[in-house]
Amino acid sequence: MTAKRTIDQTFPKSSNPLTIFSDLSETPHYNLPGLPMYARRDDMRRYGFRMACHWHRDLEFIHVLNGHPRVFVNGVLIPLHAGKGIFINSRRMHYLVCDDSDDAGFVSAVIDASLLGAMYAPMAAAMLKRMGDDNPDYVVLDSTREWDRTLLFGIDELERLMSRCERQQETGDALTVLPAVAQSAHLCFLALERVEEGTITAEPKTVNQRTSEYPTPSSAHAAANNPGPDFRAFLLMMAFIRANASQKINLDDIARAGIVGRRVCCELFRTYAGQTPIDYLTDYRLGKARELLSEGTMSIKEISQACGFSSPAYFSYVFRRHMDATPRQWRDREMTD
């Protein structure tokens, strides 16, 4: 039995929207339709300072330009800062998060390994071997190390090349894509070589530890492809939250949706989403509220009711605590931008 893959969450106003399905898989929006790779400059503010938890089969590269984001990968919370980055292996649960209103800028690149693997079967087999469940989920990149510095600057170069491809798309000269494809191949080679070494980071005490807040996940990326009962229960609870976020719901309601107890409910959310069920519910409500505030067509009271908050006053309190701005201030800033 596999999870029903229906569209669950999108952010249509974004220039690089997240499209996440009910099994938490993301469909990346590539720079050029039909070419399975992208590279863009981005910032955390556009995601409300916390991305939705997701996975995809593509390899992902991130170079942090400023700020102090943290990356959640299969149960591990990894702190980053300017001059650092990360390679995230295929089909790993992940998301970026930073402190409320503490923005972070980064360059991200996503490459579907099939783009290169289709060229030569032995190469495809070698790549798949390094992308398997037994290999590291991620590699932390540090600009103080020469190999990593080449990778980090390579991410920036791919972004420059893909931006050039987008600008020249109207000319119809598709040959300009070749340098970008070559650069993506170089990035994949460098990253997968590090995976073969089994190198996670040079700072294991800081980065490669599972905090008490996050229990060891039961192979989240494997569960995404072959969902077992735990992962299916998690998906049921996620679906329940998103379908009923406008209503008054509590932890017992969420647990019943997954046919589990309160303790198991909390464990599953910490494993697969990296936060408690109530925190996830609050984040989801705030995300919906930000969308409605940006549209500018509903009053604060109407948005409060539509997003499941008990009163406009409580909505304003929670929103300000998380976003360091009142709902009205947030809307005014969005409309001005």
C-alpha positions in Angstrom: 0.0 0.0 0.0 1.4 3.4 -0.9 0.3 6.8 0.2 -2.2 8.7 -2.0 -0.1 11.3 -3.8 -2.4 14.3 -3.8 -1.3 18.0 -3.8 -1.4 19.2 -0.2 0.4 22.5 0.2 1.4 25.1 -2.4 2.6 28.7 -2.2 1.5 30.2 -5.5 2.7 33.7 -4.8 6.3 32.5 -4.6 8.8 32.8 -7.5 10.0 29.3 -6.5 6.9 27.6 -4.9 7.0 24.5 -2.9 4.5 22.0 -4.2 4.2 19.2 -1.5 2.1 16.1 -1.8 0.3 14.2 0.9 3.2 11.7 1.1 5.5 14.8 1.8 7.2 14.4 -1.5 8.0 17.7 -3.3 7.9 18.3 -7.0 10.7 20.8 -7.7 10.1 23.7 -10.0 13.0 23.6 -12.4 14.4 26.7 -14.1 13.7 25.3 -17.5 10.7 22.9 -18.1 12.0 19.5 -19.1 15.5 20.0 -17.7 15.5 18.3 -14.2 17.7 20.7 -12.3 17.5 24.2 -10.8 19.7 26.7 -9.0 18.4 29.9 -7.3 19.2 32.5 -4.7 16.6 32.5 -1.9 15.9 33.6 1.6 14.1 32.2 4.6 11.7 35.1 5.0 9.8 34.0 1.9 9.0 30.7 3.6 7.9 32.4 6.9 11.3 31.4 8.3 10.4 27.7 8.2 10.0 25.4 5.2 7.6 22.6 5.2 9.1 19.1 5.8 9.5 17.3 2.5 11.6 14.9 0.4 12.5 14.4 -3.2 14.6 12.0 -5.3 16.8 14.9 -6.5 20.2 15.6 -4.9 20.2 19.0 -3.1 23.0 21.5 -2.5 22.8 24.5 -0.2 25.3 27.4 0.3 24.5 29.7 3.1 25.3 33.4 2.3 24.1 35.0 5.5 22.2 34.3 8.7 22.1 31.2 10.9 19.6 28.7 9.4 19.3 25.2 10.7 18.7 22.2 8.5 16.7 19.2 9.6 17.7 16.0 7.8 16.1 12.6 8.9 16.0 13.5 12.6 19.2 15.5 12.9 19.2 19.3 13.4 22.3 20.8 11.8 23.3 24.5 12.5 24.8 26.4 9.6 26.1 29.9 9.0 27.7 32.0 6.2 30.5 30.1 4.6 28.9 26.8 5.3 26.5 24.6 3.3 25.2 21.1 3.0 24.7 18.3 0.5 21.5 16.4 1.1 21.3 12.9 -0.4 18.4 11.6 -2.4 15.0 10.8 -0.7 15.9 12.2 2.7 13.3 14.1 4.8 14.5 17.7 5.3 13.6 21.3 5.7 15.3 24.6 6.6 14.3 26.7 9.6 15.7 29.8 11.3 14.7 31.9 14.3 11.6 34.0 13.8 12.3 37.1 11.7 16.0 36.3 11.7 16.4 36.0 7.9 19.0 33.9 6.2 20.1 34.0 2.6 21.3 31.0 0.6 21.9 29.5 -2.8 20.2 26.2 -3.4 20.6 23.7 -6.3 18.6 20.6 -7.0 19.7 18.0 -9.5 17.8 14.9 -10.6 20.4 12.1 -10.8 18.6 10.6 -13.7 19.7 13.5 -15.9 23.2 12.1 -15.7 22.5 8.5 -15.1 20.7 8.1 -18.4 23.9 8.7 -20.3 25.8 5.6 -19.1 24.4 2.6 -17.2 27.5 1.8 -15.1 27.6 5.5 -14.0 24.0 5.3 -13.1 24.7 2.2 -11.0 27.6 3.9 -9.2 25.4 6.9 -8.4 22.5 4.9 -7.1 24.9 2.9 -4.8 26.0 6.2 -3.1 22.4 7.4 -2.9 21.1 4.3 -1.1 19.8 4.1 2.5 23.1 2.7 3.8 25.0 5.8 2.8 25.2 9.2 4.7 22.0 11.3 4.6 24.0 14.5 4.3 27.5 16.0 4.1 28.2 19.4 5.8 30.3 21.7 3.7 32.8 24.1 5.2 34.6 26.8 3.1 37.7 26.3 5.2 38.2 23.0 3.5 39.5 23.1 -0.1 37.2 20.2 -1.4 34.2 21.8 0.3 35.1 25.3 -0.9 35.1 24.0 -4.5 31.6 22.5 -3.9 30.2 25.7 -2.3 31.6 28.0 -5.1 30.3 25.4 -7.6 26.8 25.8 -6.3 27.1 29.6 -6.9 28.4 29.0 -10.4 25.5 26.7 -11.2 23.1 29.4 -10.1 24.8 31.9 -12.4 24.7 29.5 -15.3 21.0 28.7 -14.8 20.1 32.4 -14.5 21.9 32.9 -17.8 20.0 30.0 -19.4 16.7 31.5 -18.2 17.6 34.9 -19.7 18.6 33.4 -23.0 15.7 31.0 -23.3 13.8 33.4 -25.5 16.6 33.3 -28.1 15.9 29.6 -28.7 19.6 28.7 -28.4 19.4 25.6 -26.1 23.1 25.0 -26.5 23.6 27.5 -23.6 22.4 24.8 -21.3 25.5 22.6 -21.8 27.8 24.5 -19.4 25.1 24.2 -16.7 24.7 20.5 -17.2 28.5 20.1 -17.1 28.6 22.1 -13.8 25.8 20.0 -12.3 27.8 16.8 -13.2 30.8 18.2 -11.5 28.8 19.0 -8.3 27.3 15.5 -8.2 30.8 14.0 -8.6 32.3 16.0 -5.8 29.4 15.4 -3.4 29.0 11.7 -4.1 32.7 11.2 -3.7 32.4 12.6 -0.2 29.5 10.2 0.4 31.7 7.3 -0.6 34.2 8.4 2.0 31.4 8.4 4.6 32.4 11.9 5.6 29.6 13.8 7.4 31.4 16.7 8.9 34.6 17.8 10.6 32.7 18.9 13.7 30.9 15.8 14.9 30.2 17.1 18.4 28.4 20.1 17.1 26.7 18.8 14.0 26.5 15.0 13.9 24.6 14.5 17.1 21.0 13.7 17.7 19.7 16.1 20.3 17.3 14.9 23.0 14.6 16.8 21.3 14.8 14.6 18.2 14.7 10.8 18.6 16.4 8.6 16.0 14.1 8.3 13.0 13.1 4.9 11.6 14.6 5.5 8.2 12.3 8.3 7.1 13.5 8.3 3.5 12.9 4.6 3.2 9.4 5.0 4.7 8.6 7.6 2.1 9.1 5.1 -0.6 7.7 2.0 1.2 5.4 3.5 3.9 5.0 1.2 6.9 2.2 1.6 9.5 4.1 4.3 11.5 4.6 6.5 8.5 1.0 5.9 7.3 -0.3 6.9 10.7 1.8 10.1 10.5 0.4 10.9 7.0 -3.1 10.4 8.3 -2.4 12.8 11.2 -0.8 15.3 8.8 -3.9 15.2 6.5 -6.2 15.6 9.5 -4.4 18.7 10.7 -4.5 20.3 7.3 -8.1 19.5 6.7 -9.2 20.7 10.1 -6.8 23.5 11.0 -9.7 26.0 10.9 -11.5 24.0 13.6 -10.8 23.6 17.3 -8.6 20.5 17.5 -6.2 19.2 20.2 -3.6 16.5 20.6 -6.2 13.8 21.3 -8.0 14.6 18.1 -4.8 14.4 16.1 -3.8 11.1 17.7 -7.2 9.5 17.0 -6.8 10.4 13.3 -3.7 8.2 13.2 -5.3 5.5 15.4 -2.4 5.9 17.9 -2.0 7.1 21.4 -0.8 10.6 22.5 2.8 9.4 23.2 3.2 7.6 19.8 1.6 10.6 18.1 4.3 12.9 19.5 7.1 10.5 18.7 6.0 10.2 15.1 5.8 14.0 14.6 9.3 14.4 16.2 10.7 11.7 13.9 9.2 12.7 10.6 8.5 16.5 11.1 11.0 17.5 13.7 8.5 19.1 16.0 5.5 18.4 18.2 2.0 17.9 16.7 0.8 21.2 18.3 3.8 23.1 17.1 3.1 21.7 13.6 -0.5 22.7 13.9 0.4 26.2 14.9 3.0 26.6 12.1 0.5 25.4 9.6 -2.1 27.9 10.8 0.4 30.7 10.8 1.4 29.8 7.2 -2.2 29.9 6.1 -2.6 33.2 7.9 0.4 34.7 6.1 -1.0 33.7 2.8 -4.4 35.4 3.6 -2.7 38.5 5.0 -0.6 38.8 1.8 -3.7 38.7 -0.3 -5.1 41.7 1.6 -8.8 40.9 1.0 -9.8 39.6 4.5 -9.9 41.4 7.9 -7.8 40.3 10.8 -10.8 38.9 12.5 -11.8 36.9 9.4 -8.3 35.5 9.0 -8.2 34.6 12.7 -11.4 32.6 12.3 -10.4 31.0 9.0 -7.1 29.8 10.5 -8.6 28.3 13.7 -7.5 30.8 16.3 -9.9 31.2 19.3 -9.9 35.0 19.0 -8.3 37.9 17.1 -6.4 38.8 20.2 -4.9 35.3 20.6 -4.2 35.2 16.9 -2.2 38.5 17.2 -0.4 37.2 20.3 0.7 34.0 18.6 1.6 35.7 15.3 3.7 38.3 17.0 5.5 35.8 19.2 6.5 33.8 16.1 6.9 36.5 13.5 8.1 39.5 15.6 5.3 41.6 14.0 1.6 41.9 14.4 -0.6 40.5 11.7 -1.4 44.1 10.5 2.3 45.0 10.5 3.1 41.9 8.5 0.3 42.6 5.9 1.4 46.3 5.6 5.0 45.2 5.0 4.0 42.6 2.4 1.8 45.0 0.5 4.6 47.6 0.5 7.1 45.0 -0.8 
